[in-house]
Amino acid sequence: MEIYQLRTFVTVAQQGHLTQAAELLHLSQPAVTAQIKALEEEVGMPLFERTAGGVTMTRAGQELLPQAQSILASAREIINHAKGLKGQTGGKALIGLTLTPATLKAGEWVAALVEKYPLLDLRLQHGVTGEVLNLVRKKELDAGFYLGKNPYVNVNTVLLTNLPFRIVLPNGWKNRIDLNNTKELGRLPWVGLSQFSSLSKITAELWRELNISPKKVTESDNLAAVLELVACGVGVALAREEEALEWEAAGRLTVVPAVRKLAELQFVYPSDRVGDPILEALLQELIRVWALSPDVAH
C-alpha cells in the first residue's frame, strides 16, 4: 500500500467522481481507476460503487476513509517537520488576488511577509473570484482571496470580513420606480457579472431574496466597468458599498437606500496544506494584519 494510493482514495471519496479526482491529482482517469483497483485488491474488498453520476463509497470505504486521512496527515507532518529542520522558511508561493489590493490589505500583508521571511518568493496573480477559488482547488495556486461561500471540501477558508454591497442605478432612472419598493427593481434591466465571478452568484442570491427576475442586458467581469456602465445608463447593478457611495457623492449614479447585501471575504487554501511552513507563514501574517483570532486558521 502506497501513500499515493491513499491520496487517490481520499480525493475520489471527497469528489465522488473519478474524472474530477483525476483533474485534482493531475492524473489520467485510467491511472486513478488503476490505483483504486490496486488498493481494493490489497484490502480485499471494494471501496466504491460505480453509479451513473460518479462513485459512492461502500461501507468498507467509509470505515477506512478516516484512517487513510490520518495516515496522509501524519505523512504531511513528517514532511513539514523536515522542512522546518532545514532552517528559515523559504520557497515560492503563488497567491490569487481579487477585488482591489487595498480591500484585501494585500500591500501591508506582503510587506510584512517580505520583511519577516526574506527567502519567501511571493508571486501575486490577479483574477476573477470564482477562477481563483477553482485554481486553489486544483492546487495551481497555493492560496488566494475569494468572495462568497466556499462549496469545496478540499479547500479551507479563513473569514476575513463581510463586505457590504449596494444596488446602484443610473441617475436618470430614479424616478422610474419607487426606490423604497424593492420589487420594482425587477422591472429594470441589469448589468450582470461574469459567471466566473462569485459576485454573479451573490447577485442571483439577492434576486431570490427580493423575489425578482430582472432581464440582464450585458455582463462584465470587472467591477469598475460595471460602475461605468451603470453611470452611462446601461442598467442596474450590485456594487461594493464604499465605491457605490463614492460614485453617488460624485453625482454619477444613485444608490438604492433600502437594500444592503453582505458577502464573505475569505482567504482560501488547499486543505492538505495545513501545517506547511510556507502556508503557516502566510496565515500568521494575515491574522496579524486583519487583527483576527489565531484560532480562525484551523
DRENKOL-64966 format. One record per residue (C-alpha): x, y, z. Coordinates in steps of 0.25 Angstrom, whole numbers, padded with zeros to 4 digits, always signed. Layout:
! DRENKOL-64966
XYZ ...
***
This chain:
! DRENKOL-64966
+0000+0000+0000 +0006+0013-0004 +0004+0027+0000 -0001+0032-0014 -0011+0021-0014 -0017+0026-0001 -0017+0040-0006 -0024+0036-0018 -0034+0028-0010 -0037+0041-0001 -0038+0050-0013 -0048+0041-0020 -0056+0040-0007 -0057+0055-0006 -0060+0058-0020 -0070+0046-0023 -0065+0046-0037 -0053+0039-0044 -0051+0050-0054 -0051+0061-0044 -0042+0054-0035 -0032+0051-0047 -0033+0066-0050 -0029+0070-0036 -0018+0059-0035 -0012+0063-0049 -0014+0049-0054 -0022+0042-0065 -0035+0035-0061 -0030+0021-0065 -0018+0024-0055 -0028+0028-0044 -0036+0015-0047 -0024+0006-0047 -0019+0012-0033 -0033+0010-0027 -0034-0004-0033 -0020-0008-0027 -0024-0002-0014 -0037-0010-0014 -0029-0023-0017 -0019-0021-0006 -0030-0018+0005 -0038-0030-0001 -0051-0022-0003 -0058-0012-0012 -0057+0003-0007 -0066+0009-0017 -0079+0006-0024 -0080+0012-0038 -0093+0020-0041 -0098+0028-0053 -0094+0041-0047 -0080+0036-0041 -0076+0027-0030 -0081+0025-0015 -0073+0019-0004 -0076+0005+0001 -0078+0003+0016 -0063-0002+0016 -0059+0010+0009 -0066+0019+0019 -0059+0011+0030 -0045+0012+0024 -0046+0027+0020 -0043+0033+0034 -0031+0024+0035 -0026+0028+0021 -0028+0043+0024 -0020+0041+0037 -0008+0034+0030 -0007+0045+0020 -0008+0056+0031 +0004+0048+0038 +0012+0048+0025 +0010+0063+0023 +0014+0065+0038 +0027+0058+0035 +0030+0066+0022 +0027+0079+0029 +0036+0076+0041 +0047+0072+0031 +0045+0085+0024 +0046+0092+0037 +0059+0086+0041 +0065+0092+0029 +0064+0105+0035 +0057+0118+0031 +0044+0117+0024 +0046+0120+0009 +0041+0115-0005 +0031+0120-0015 +0016+0124-0012 +0006+0127-0023 -0005+0135-0018 -0018+0139-0025 -0023+0153-0023 -0037+0158-0025 -0044+0172-0024 -0034+0183-0020 -0021+0181-0013 -0026+0192-0003 -0039+0184+0000 -0030+0171+0003 -0020+0179+0011 -0010+0172+0001 +0001+0183+0002 +0002+0182+0017 +0002+0167+0017 +0012+0165+0006 +0021+0176+0012 +0021+0168+0026 +0024+0155+0019 +0036+0160+0011 +0042+0167+0023 +0040+0154+0032 +0043+0144+0022 +0054+0149+0012 +0055+0135+0006 +0040+0134+0002 +0037+0137-0012 +0023+0142-0013 +0016+0143-0027 +0003+0150-0028 -0007+0147-0039 -0020+0155-0041 -0032+0148-0045 -0048+0147-0045 -0052+0142-0031 -0058+0129-0036 -0046+0126-0044 -0037+0128-0032 -0044+0118-0024 -0044+0108-0035 -0029+0109-0037 -0027+0107-0022 -0036+0095-0022 -0027+0089-0033 -0015+0094-0026 -0010+0102-0037 -0010+0114-0027 -0004+0112-0013 -0015+0121-0007 -0024+0133-0010 -0035+0142-0007 -0049+0139-0010 -0063+0146-0009 -0075+0137-0005 -0077+0123+0001 -0067+0112-0002 -0074+0099-0007 -0062+0090-0007 -0058+0081+0004 -0043+0080+0000 -0042+0096+0001 -0040+0102+0015 -0045+0116+0018 -0042+0128+0027 -0053+0138+0028 -0046+0152+0028 -0059+0161+0028 -0073+0163+0022 -0072+0173+0011 -0085+0181+0009 -0091+0183-0005 -0102+0192-0010 -0111+0193-0022 -0108+0205-0032 -0115+0210-0043 -0114+0222-0053 -0117+0235-0048 -0128+0237-0059 -0135+0225-0054 -0138+0228-0040 -0152+0234-0044 -0156+0222-0052 -0159+0213-0039 -0162+0215-0025 -0148+0213-0019 -0154+0208-0005 -0161+0197-0013 -0150+0187-0016 -0159+0178-0024 -0160+0189-0035 -0145+0187-0037 -0149+0174-0045 -0155+0183-0056 -0142+0190-0059 -0130+0184-0068 -0118+0179-0060 -0103+0179-0063 -0099+0165-0059 -0086+0159-0054 -0078+0149-0062 -0082+0134-0058 -0067+0132-0053 -0069+0143-0043 -0075+0139-0029 -0082+0153-0030 -0091+0146-0040 -0096+0136-0030 -0097+0147-0020 -0105+0155-0029 -0114+0143-0032 -0116+0141-0017 -0120+0155-0015 -0130+0154-0027 -0136+0142-0019 -0137+0149-0006 -0144+0161-0013 -0153+0151-0021 -0149+0158-0034 -0145+0152-0048 -0139+0164-0056 -0134+0164-0070 -0119+0164-0071 -0115+0173-0083 -0100+0171-0082 -0089+0166-0073 -0075+0169-0069 -0064+0162-0060 -0059+0176-0056 -0065+0184-0044 -0060+0197-0049 -0066+0195-0063 -0079+0191-0056 -0080+0204-0049 -0077+0212-0062 -0088+0204-0069 -0098+0208-0059 -0093+0222-0059 -0095+0223-0074 -0110+0217-0073 -0108+0203-0077 -0115+0197-0065 -0115+0194-0050 -0104+0186-0043 -0099+0182-0030 -0086+0189-0025 -0077+0190-0013 -0083+0200-0003 -0071+0208-0002 -0070+0210-0017 -0085+0212-0019 -0085+0223-0009 -0073+0230-0015 -0079+0230-0029 -0093+0235-0023 -0085+0246-0016 -0079+0250-0029 -0093+0251-0035 -0091+0239-0045 -0101+0229-0040 -0112+0226-0030 -0111+0216-0018 -0124+0209-0015 -0126+0212+0000 -0134+0200+0005 -0124+0189+0001 -0111+0185+0007 -0105+0171+0003 -0093+0165+0011 -0083+0156+0005 -0072+0148+0012 -0058+0151+0008 -0049+0139+0011 -0035+0134+0010 -0035+0121+0003 -0024+0110+0002 -0024+0094+0000 -0028+0087+0012 -0016+0077+0011 -0006+0089+0012 -0009+0090+0027 +0004+0090+0035 +0012+0094+0023 +0023+0104+0027 +0020+0114+0016 +0005+0114+0018 +0007+0115+0033 +0015+0128+0030 +0004+0133+0021 -0006+0131+0031 +0001+0137+0043 +0004+0150+0036 -0011+0150+0030 -0016+0148+0044 -0008+0160+0049 -0011+0169+0038 -0026+0166+0039 -0026+0166+0054 -0032+0152+0055 -0033+0142+0066 -0021+0132+0064 -0032+0121+0065 -0038+0124+0051 -0027+0118+0043 -0030+0104+0048 
***
